[in-house]
């Protein structure tokens, strides 16, 4: 049974004229409406994620992939108009229409999120362990001893030195901060984790270690994931299937090996050739 299903995802910035979707997209060569100037960050995006599967979403900056990630992670953007339908196995109705309490419950339980920017995903004034503990407390855990033990386990699992638990997160390296974000996202054993540009700001050698760590945990625990990245190498390493986005639309989809080795869309071919 499908774990996560999304249909007709759409995010528009600005005062839309009502025909923005028809006037933008891959065929139009732009995601900005030529009439009213509104930006269609994403439109007509549909996807499925199976239990234990990793879905990759790849595209250049401005392709709309992070807007899709926001919708899947149930993040509201006050500056945008959104539409679509998101369903999660075991939950009732369209999650985009859920009230604050339901969204909060899902985001502290069933849906984990690793933000692109560290400061969006961590409070750097807290200790590293405190950032992870905060997620557990928000989910209802009340035993201090149990929280400490769970944080220790997550530190070990994500390969962060356990003796750094009580150090301020701002003293961590970029790679360690990213690992803390991953530990926080996994703290409540979510059904699915959304990773938005998980290697942003990391050196190449650090990127490899973080990705290898996440891939190991993902396979061991069988957690499903959606990985959003402009980096084809990240998607190739982690994803079972891949969506390619351009100008706010999905232009190609398929098994990752097929998309990488036999791309059908001209844009996908250009992306792959640019890194060969």
Buried (B, 14 or more C-beta within 10 A) or exposed (E): EEBBBBBEBBBBBBEBEEEBBEBBBBEBEBBBBEEBEBBBBBBBBBBBBBBBBBBBBBBBEBBBBBBBBBBBBBBEEEEBBBEBBBBBBEBEEEBBEBEEEBBBBBBBBBBBBBBBEBEEBBEBEBBBBBBBBBBBBBBEBEEEEEBBEBBBEBBEBBBBEEEBBEBBBBEBEBBBBBBBBBBBBBBBEBBBBBBBBBBBBBEEEBBBBBBEBBBEBBEEEEBBBBBBBBBBBBBBBBBBBBBBBBBBBBBBBBEBEBBBEEBEBEBBEEBBEEEE
